[in-house]
């Protein structure tokens, strides 16, 4: 398979992979509310779906590394997560919904980090632009959020469950579209790492501190991901406008990713990483006070900084810092910490904070971004390993 065909296949897979997340992230809280679940209960479920990643992502990352079965693990998890999301449409009650949502998230969680590890490795091995493949995942999310927003102006909020299930079914198709591993194209198969060697690198170097900074930067999106749609709805905006606001954020993200190689070559992953975290702090500070739709749309374009720059810097620095034999586990640990422990804590805390303080909850998100900066700035200066990756 040529590099071009590999890129096309992976881009097609990315284009379907995140449709379900595009429906779930903005509209799952609204579906839960329509089911009669209150704000603390919504926070518990959404945070729990994030928290369970800290178990499933490293577990399936280890399986993918140990058995060299990354594509098979992605496909198996896609099928099981689809079945769990489909089941949500048939059940009622807080605990049945919570348990099935956690099951769905348990199997969905490993899909994207393993796919990210796959695409980053392939980009380096085949001379491809990671960002130009990855942007299709962002467009996939955009299609899910904007399409669901438009449909839900006609459908009942309870129909969100069927939209999520249908979109998650396309994730199964995306897994089937994934191309062969780079190893299958003549690349030598890496030797397995000893568990001691893996543990020493992943837990006893500067790498965990880097993951903490990256995780805090992404966890600062907790209020955005859980209660922004409810907040915007309380301001009188329709589901279509809410979908549009999510779409603006994703389009800003895509615009950056389309030129990711140029951006990284011009500024370096470390600078991009720090600018992204700082942009998040500014974004959250302003969102705590703004209610005007035009200004909100402008602030949504800052997703290119708070998420895309931070993510792009993180992916490239993981590739540069981590031995290839450990990258599935490294990506899974990043997903577990960032999207699991820290994000779930942020979302869980957002529930009572939003109940008591509304949009001022964004001030807590700004504090999380500032904490990430206080770790990242000295780390990029002091750690030789991190500094070398940041300047590469």
Protein Blocks (a to p, Z undefined) as FASTA:
>chain_A
ZZklmmmmmmmmmmmmmmmmmmmmmmmmmmmmmnopafklmmmmmmmmmmmmmmmmmmmm
mmmmmnopmkmmmmmmmmmmmmmmmmmmmggcjklmmmmmmmmmmmmmmmmmmmmmmmmm
mmmmnopafklmmmmmmmmmmmmmmmmmmmmmmmcfklmmmmmmmmmmmmmmmmmmpccd
fklnopacdddddfklmmmmmmmcmklmmmmmmmmmmmmmmmmmmmmmmmmmmnopafkl
mmmmmmmmmmmmmmmmmmmmmmmmmnopklmmmmmmmmmmmmmmmmmmgcbfklmmmmmm
mmmmmmmmmmmmmmmmmmmmpcfklmmmmmmmmmmmmmmmmmmmmmmmmmmmmmmnomml
mmmmmmmmmmmmmmmmmmmmmmmmlmmmmmZZ
